[in-house]
Amino acid sequence: MRQRDENKISALSKAAIDLVAEQGIINLSINKMAKRAGVSVATAYVYYDNKADLLGKLFQQVQNLLINNMTMPAVDLPIKEQFALILRQYAARFRNNVKEVEFLAAMLANPQFLPSDLQNSGSLLNNELLTVITQAYRQKLLVTGSVDLIVAQTIQPMQWLLQSRIQNGLTVSDAEIEEFITMATRAIFK
């Protein structure tokens, strides 16, 4: 059995993310990805069955990088501060992984390119934010109980802001992140 070459897997992943950012999902192919990564097409097929398998594995990898396993704020902090700390983590991850943000946005907008078992699994909401939202809801601190509306007023606009700036070769300043967090807090808390 062939051993996994993590360097080749990393090169293939980077190539695929770059190609999606440059040419879109529809134009991504295993052949183009392998060429960009500097490996043979046969090598690419050792790690990925097809384009859907590739995109599914990358999607899960990018979700883990950008969204999952954030640090839970101390429970003795006020709920609004816990909320702000989690949003700062989202912002830091989004700012430090710009191509992955573009890839995630492309996949969330085009889930039909994912394997069927992943087509409804994409979410910007993580367990840490859900925990804080649940606590705030139980304390009757929120203007709505709808998690979808909360995500639509917090994480999705942050992703959009960072993505639109990236596409235009611009950045988001620390002051803008703080202003955004203040606005998001006002939008969902009473």
N, C-alpha and C positions, 0 to 999 in steps of 0.2 A: 504494500500500500504506500502510496506517495505521501510524503510529509507536507504539511501546510507550510508554505513560505510566507511568513507574516509581512515581509517586505513587498512581495508581489501583491498580496491582498491589499496592503496599504496603497500601493501605486495604482492598482485597479480602482479602488474606491475613490482616490483623489481624482483620477482621470474621469471617472463617471460623473462626479459632482461638478468638476470643471466643465465638462461637455454639456451637462444639463443647463448650467448657468449661461454658457455661451450660445448654445444652439437649440435648447429646449428638449423636453422629454421625447417628443415625437422623432427627433433626429438622432437620438442616442442609439447606438448599436454596439453589440459585443465586439465587432470588428474594430470600430472607431476607438472604443475604450481600450482594447488591447494595444492598438497601435500607439495611442497616446501614452499608455503606461510603459511601453517598451517591452512588452511580452508577446508571446505568440497567442493567436486566437485559441489554439488548443489548450494552452495554460489557463486562459480565462474560463474556458468551459470546465476545467477541473474544479473551479470554485463556484461557478454559477451555472445552473441548468439552462437558463434562458434570460431574456431581458426582464421579465416579470420577477424572476427569482433574484436577479441582481438588484432591481429597484426595491424589492421587499426587504432584502438584507440591509441595503443602504438606508432605507427609510427607518428601520428599527435602530440602526447605529446612530443616525442623526437625531432621532427622538431621544435616545439615551444621552447623547452629548448635550443637546440644547434644553431638554425639558425635565428628564427624570433625575431622581436622586439628588435633589438640592438639599441644603442644610436647613433643617427645621429650626426656626427661631425659638429662643427660650420661651417657655409657656408663661413665665411671669411678666413678660412684656405686654403692654397694651395691644389689643387685637389690631388696631390700625398700624402700629409699628411693626408687628409681625408681617402684616400684609405688605408694607413698604419694603421690608427686608427681602421678602420673596421676590417682589417685582424687581428689586435691584439685582438679584441673582439672575433673573431672566435677562435683564438688560445687559449684564456683563457677559453672559454666555452668547447672546445674540450679537453683541458688538465684537466679540473675539472670534466668531465663527461665521463670517459674513456669507461665504459661499454655501455653507450648510443651511443658513436661513433661507437663501434663495431656493435651494433644493427642497427644503421642507415645504415652503410655500407652493412650489410647483407640484409636489406630490399631494398636498392637501387639496389643491385645485383640480387635480387629475387622478383621483383614486383608481380609475379604471385601468391604469397601467400597473397597479400593484397586484400581487396574487390575491385571489378572491378572499382568503381568510384574513387579509389585512385591509381590505377596502373600506371598512367602517371603523377602523381602529385609530385613525389619526385624530389627535386632540392636542391642543396646546396646554391643556389643564394637567397639572401634576398632582400627586398625592399631598404634597406639602401645602399648596395653595388650596386644595379642596378641604384639607383639615382646618385651615384658618377660616375659610368661608363658612364651613359647617359650624365652627365655634361662634362666629359672628352672627350667623342665622339663629342659633339657639339663644343667644343673648339679645335677639331682636334689634340688632344694630344695622341691618341691611335694608335698603329700600325695596329689594325684591328677593324672593326665594328662588328665582330661576338662575341656575348655574350657567345656562347658555347665555342669558342676558349679561351676567357678570363677566364672563369670558369675552363677550362681544364689546364690553366697555373697558376692558383692561388689557388682556394679553393680545388679542387680535389687533387693536390699534397700535400697540407697541411693535408688534411684528411688522405691520404695514409701514410705520414710520421708519424703522430701521431699514427695511427692504427698499423703500422708495429712495431713501438717502443713498443707499449702497448703489442702486441702479444709476443714480446721477453723480456718482463719484464723490459724494459728500459724507459727512459723519454726523453723529448726534453727540452733543456736548454733555458733560456731567450735569450742567445746570438745566439743560432741556430734559434729561432723564428725571431729575428731581421735580421739575415742573409737571412733567407727565404723571409721575406718581401722585403728586398732590391732586391733579385733575381726576385721575382714576379713583382715588380715595373719595373725593367729593361725589363722584358719579354713583358709587355703590353703597356708601355708608350714610346713615341718617345724620 
